[in-house]
Amino acid sequence: MPEYIEHKNILWKKYQGALIPENPPHVDINVSNKEQQELLKQSGAWFMRWPSEWDTDKTISWWYVIKDDFQGMQELSKNTRSKVRRALKRQKVDLASANEIAEEGYEVYQQAFRNYDTFLKPMSRKEFSDYVLSLNADYWEFFACRNVEDGAMTAYSQNLVMDNAAEYKIIKLHPDYLKNYPSYALIYTMNEYYLQKRNLKYVNDGARSISHQTNIQQFLMDKFKFRKAFTTLNLTYKKPLKFVVSCLMPFHSLIGKIKALPFQRLSTLLTQEALYRQNQKSKQQ
């Protein structure tokens, strides 16, 4: 379960040894070097990561995939429009309660892992339920996609809504129902809801993934006119970890070939460091 710390009106989440802001990436974060080390000590995290210089014109190695405009069906290609219409005939998409996701969503969550190439392991049913029900209802919203024919949940999205923006934090699709295009129904309905009905600043699918290969962000850009919002990546470590990362960077590609879980976690950490270094280099050019 993630742990949270609030500092200067920024909500930081500790998860898998990292401290990452929950606030959307356009929100300014100012933390001195001293505050960074204090937050790491207070949280017990090994490193912290945050964005700055939001939506810069520079093409750099760190970005978020966002959509800040909604033009309905007319903005979509003919093929995508056709799939959205077919999906909405077969699927019903609505806001859902945390209880609905906790009770019905686990099958979708569990089965979705069948299509992942990742070292991450799925939660147990109890862990999943406890996690969903623990989320702060002031910030978290859910959408569920169900078959019109039998009411079975085929997909869901767990969305973080803060500071006039919504992040599609977790989207899970049941692989057995993909022929009914639940992703098309879900994404179109949520874009309409947040950008047109709620008039939020933007929706986003988070930063580029470094822990596993995912096609969802490319799908959103290709089909629903999402775009990359480039931003500066900031990264700081506890001193012991900084030393370890510096020593192991020359062996990054070799470590990435080892399939054992500890090495895969380490490879992800080194990939993050490589992107940080690329990001800093691009800024200086």
C-alpha positions as CSV (number, residue, x, y, z in Angstrom):
1,M,0.0,0.0,0.0
2,P,1.3,3.5,-0.8
3,E,2.1,5.9,2.0
4,Y,1.6,9.6,1.8
5,I,3.4,12.7,3.1
6,E,2.2,16.3,2.6
7,H,4.8,19.0,2.2
8,K,4.2,22.6,1.0
9,N,0.7,21.6,-0.3
10,I,2.2,18.8,-2.3
11,L,1.0,15.3,-1.6
12,W,3.9,12.9,-2.0
13,K,3.4,9.1,-2.4
14,K,5.9,6.5,-1.2
15,Y,5.7,3.5,-3.4
16,Q,8.3,0.7,-4.0
17,G,11.1,2.8,-2.4
18,A,10.3,6.0,-4.4
19,L,8.8,9.3,-3.3
20,I,6.7,10.8,-6.1
21,P,4.2,13.6,-6.1
22,E,0.5,12.8,-6.5
23,N,-0.3,16.3,-7.7
24,P,-0.6,16.7,-11.5
25,P,2.6,17.6,-13.3
26,H,1.7,21.2,-14.1
27,V,1.8,22.1,-10.4
28,D,5.1,23.8,-9.4
29,I,7.2,22.0,-6.9
30,N,9.9,23.8,-5.0
31,V,12.0,21.7,-2.7
32,S,15.5,22.7,-1.6
33,N,18.3,20.1,-1.4
34,K,17.9,20.2,2.4
35,E,14.2,19.5,2.1
36,Q,14.8,16.7,-0.3
37,Q,17.0,14.8,2.1
38,E,14.6,15.6,5.0
39,L,11.7,14.1,3.0
40,L,13.7,11.0,2.1
41,K,14.6,10.5,5.8
42,Q,11.0,11.1,6.9
43,S,9.4,8.8,4.4
44,G,12.1,6.1,4.4
45,A,12.2,6.3,0.6
46,W,15.4,5.7,-1.3
47,F,14.9,8.3,-4.0
48,M,12.4,11.0,-5.0
49,R,11.3,12.1,-8.5
50,W,9.3,15.1,-9.7
51,P,8.7,17.1,-12.8
52,S,9.3,20.8,-13.4
53,E,9.2,23.3,-16.4
54,W,5.9,21.8,-17.5
55,D,5.1,21.4,-21.2
56,T,8.3,22.8,-22.5
57,D,9.0,23.4,-26.2
58,K,12.2,21.4,-25.9
59,T,12.0,17.7,-27.1
60,I,13.6,15.9,-24.1
61,S,13.6,12.4,-22.7
62,W,10.8,12.8,-20.1
63,W,7.2,13.5,-20.9
64,Y,3.6,13.0,-19.9
65,V,0.9,11.9,-22.3
66,I,-1.9,14.4,-22.1
67,K,-5.0,15.7,-23.8
68,D,-6.1,19.3,-23.3
69,D,-8.8,19.6,-26.0
70,F,-12.0,17.7,-26.8
71,Q,-13.8,18.0,-30.2
72,G,-16.0,15.0,-30.0
73,M,-16.3,12.5,-32.8
74,Q,-15.1,15.0,-35.4
75,E,-11.5,14.9,-34.1
76,L,-11.2,11.2,-34.6
77,S,-10.3,9.2,-37.7
78,K,-13.1,7.4,-39.6
79,N,-11.8,4.1,-38.3
80,T,-11.7,5.2,-34.7
81,R,-15.1,6.8,-34.9
82,S,-16.5,3.5,-36.2
83,K,-14.9,1.6,-33.3
84,V,-16.1,4.1,-30.7
85,R,-19.7,3.9,-32.0
86,R,-19.6,0.1,-32.0
87,A,-18.1,0.0,-28.6
88,L,-20.8,2.3,-27.1
89,K,-23.5,0.1,-28.5
90,R,-22.0,-3.0,-26.9
91,Q,-20.6,-1.4,-23.7
92,K,-22.0,0.8,-21.0
93,V,-19.6,3.2,-19.4
94,D,-20.4,5.0,-16.1
95,L,-18.9,6.5,-13.0
96,A,-18.5,3.7,-10.5
97,S,-18.1,3.5,-6.7
98,A,-15.0,2.2,-5.0
99,N,-17.1,-0.6,-3.7
100,E,-18.1,-1.7,-7.2
101,I,-14.4,-1.7,-8.3
102,A,-13.3,-3.6,-5.2
103,E,-16.0,-6.2,-5.7
104,E,-16.1,-6.6,-9.5
105,G,-12.8,-5.2,-10.7
106,Y,-10.4,-7.8,-9.4
107,E,-11.1,-10.3,-12.3
108,V,-10.3,-7.5,-14.8
109,Y,-7.2,-6.5,-12.9
110,Q,-5.9,-10.1,-12.5
111,Q,-6.6,-11.1,-16.1
112,A,-5.0,-7.9,-17.5
113,F,-1.6,-9.1,-16.2
114,R,-1.7,-11.9,-18.8
115,N,-0.7,-9.3,-21.4
116,Y,2.1,-7.6,-19.4
117,D,5.8,-8.0,-19.8
118,T,6.8,-6.9,-16.4
119,F,8.5,-8.0,-13.2
120,L,5.7,-6.6,-11.1
121,K,3.3,-9.1,-9.5
122,P,-0.5,-8.7,-9.2
123,M,-2.0,-8.1,-5.8
124,S,-4.2,-10.8,-4.1
125,R,-7.9,-10.3,-4.1
126,K,-7.8,-9.0,-0.5
127,E,-4.9,-6.7,-1.2
128,F,-6.7,-5.3,-4.2
129,S,-9.9,-4.7,-2.3
130,D,-8.1,-3.1,0.7
131,Y,-6.2,-0.8,-1.7
132,V,-9.2,0.4,-3.7
133,L,-11.2,1.0,-0.5
134,S,-8.4,2.9,1.1
135,L,-8.2,5.6,-1.6
136,N,-9.3,9.1,-0.6
137,A,-12.7,9.8,-2.1
138,D,-11.9,13.5,-2.3
139,Y,-9.4,12.8,-5.1
140,W,-10.1,9.4,-6.6
141,E,-12.8,8.6,-9.1
142,F,-13.6,5.4,-11.0
143,F,-15.2,4.5,-14.3
144,A,-16.4,1.0,-15.2
145,C,-17.1,-0.4,-18.6
146,R,-19.7,-3.3,-18.7
147,N,-21.2,-5.4,-21.4
148,V,-24.7,-4.3,-22.3
149,E,-25.7,-7.9,-22.9
150,D,-24.7,-9.5,-19.5
151,G,-23.4,-6.7,-17.3
152,A,-19.9,-8.2,-17.0
153,M,-17.2,-5.7,-16.2
154,T,-14.8,-5.6,-19.1
155,A,-12.6,-2.6,-18.1
156,Y,-12.2,0.0,-15.5
157,S,-10.2,3.2,-14.9
158,Q,-8.9,4.6,-11.6
159,N,-8.6,8.3,-12.0
160,L,-6.8,10.9,-9.7
161,V,-8.5,14.3,-10.0
162,M,-6.6,17.1,-8.4
163,D,-5.7,20.8,-9.2
164,N,-8.1,21.0,-12.2
165,A,-6.6,18.0,-14.0
166,A,-7.4,14.3,-14.1
167,E,-4.9,11.5,-14.5
168,Y,-6.0,8.1,-15.8
169,K,-3.9,6.5,-13.2
170,I,-4.8,2.9,-13.7
171,I,-6.6,1.4,-16.7
172,K,-7.3,-2.3,-16.8
173,L,-8.8,-4.2,-19.7
174,H,-10.0,-7.8,-19.5
175,P,-8.3,-9.5,-22.5
176,D,-11.3,-11.8,-23.1
177,Y,-13.5,-8.8,-24.1
178,L,-11.1,-6.8,-26.3
179,K,-13.1,-7.7,-29.4
180,N,-15.9,-5.4,-28.0
181,Y,-13.5,-2.4,-27.9
182,P,-13.9,-1.5,-24.2
183,S,-10.9,0.8,-24.4
184,Y,-12.5,2.9,-27.1
185,A,-15.8,3.2,-25.1
186,L,-13.9,4.0,-21.8
187,I,-11.4,6.5,-23.2
188,Y,-14.0,8.4,-25.3
189,T,-16.5,8.7,-22.4
190,M,-13.9,9.8,-19.9
191,N,-12.4,12.4,-22.3
192,E,-15.9,13.8,-22.9
193,Y,-16.7,13.8,-19.2
194,Y,-13.5,15.5,-17.9
195,L,-12.7,17.9,-20.8
196,Q,-16.2,18.9,-21.9
197,K,-18.6,18.4,-19.0
198,R,-16.1,19.2,-16.2
199,N,-13.9,21.5,-18.3
200,L,-10.7,20.4,-16.6
201,K,-7.4,21.8,-17.8
202,Y,-6.3,18.4,-19.2
203,V,-6.4,14.7,-18.7
204,N,-3.2,12.6,-18.8
205,D,-2.0,9.0,-18.7
206,G,1.0,9.7,-16.6
207,A,4.7,9.9,-17.4
208,R,6.5,7.6,-19.8
209,S,6.7,4.0,-18.4
210,I,10.0,2.6,-17.3
211,S,9.0,-0.5,-15.4
212,H,7.3,-2.4,-18.3
213,Q,6.4,-2.2,-22.0
214,T,3.0,-0.6,-22.5
215,N,1.1,0.2,-25.7
216,I,-1.6,2.3,-24.0
217,Q,0.1,5.7,-24.4
218,Q,0.8,5.2,-28.1
219,F,-2.8,4.0,-28.5
220,L,-4.0,7.3,-26.8
221,M,-1.9,9.4,-29.1
222,D,-2.7,7.5,-32.3
223,K,-6.5,7.1,-31.7
224,F,-7.6,9.9,-29.4
225,K,-5.2,12.8,-30.1
226,F,-3.3,12.8,-26.9
227,R,0.2,14.3,-27.2
228,K,3.5,14.4,-25.4
229,A,4.0,17.2,-22.9
230,F,7.7,17.4,-22.3
231,T,9.0,18.3,-18.9
232,T,12.2,18.3,-16.9
233,L,12.9,15.2,-14.8
234,N,14.2,15.9,-11.3
235,L,15.8,13.0,-9.4
236,T,17.6,12.8,-6.1
237,Y,18.8,9.9,-4.0
238,K,19.8,9.0,-0.5
239,K,23.6,9.2,-0.6
240,P,24.2,5.4,-0.3
241,L,21.9,4.7,-3.3
242,K,23.5,7.5,-5.3
243,F,26.9,5.8,-4.9
244,V,25.5,2.4,-5.9
245,V,23.7,3.8,-9.0
246,S,26.9,5.7,-10.1
247,C,29.0,2.5,-9.8
248,L,26.5,0.3,-11.7
249,M,25.6,2.6,-14.6
250,P,28.4,1.2,-16.8
251,F,26.8,-2.3,-16.4
252,H,23.2,-1.1,-17.2
253,S,22.7,-3.1,-20.4
254,L,24.1,-6.3,-18.8
255,I,22.0,-6.0,-15.7
256,G,18.9,-5.6,-17.9
257,K,19.4,-9.0,-19.5
258,I,19.1,-10.8,-16.1
259,K,15.5,-11.9,-15.6
260,A,15.7,-12.4,-11.8
261,L,13.4,-9.9,-10.0
262,P,16.1,-8.0,-8.0
263,F,18.0,-7.4,-11.2
264,Q,14.9,-6.2,-13.0
265,R,14.2,-3.7,-10.3
266,L,17.7,-2.5,-10.4
267,S,17.5,-2.3,-14.2
268,T,14.5,0.0,-13.9
269,L,16.3,2.2,-11.5
270,L,19.3,2.5,-13.9
271,T,17.0,3.2,-16.8
272,Q,15.5,6.0,-14.8
273,E,19.0,7.4,-14.1
274,A,19.8,7.2,-17.8
275,L,16.7,9.1,-18.8
276,Y,17.6,11.7,-16.1
277,R,21.0,12.2,-17.6
278,Q,19.6,12.4,-21.1
279,N,17.1,15.0,-19.8
280,Q,19.8,17.1,-18.2
281,K,22.0,17.0,-21.3
282,S,19.1,18.0,-23.6
283,K,18.3,21.0,-21.4
284,Q,21.9,22.3,-21.8
285,Q,21.8,22.1,-25.6
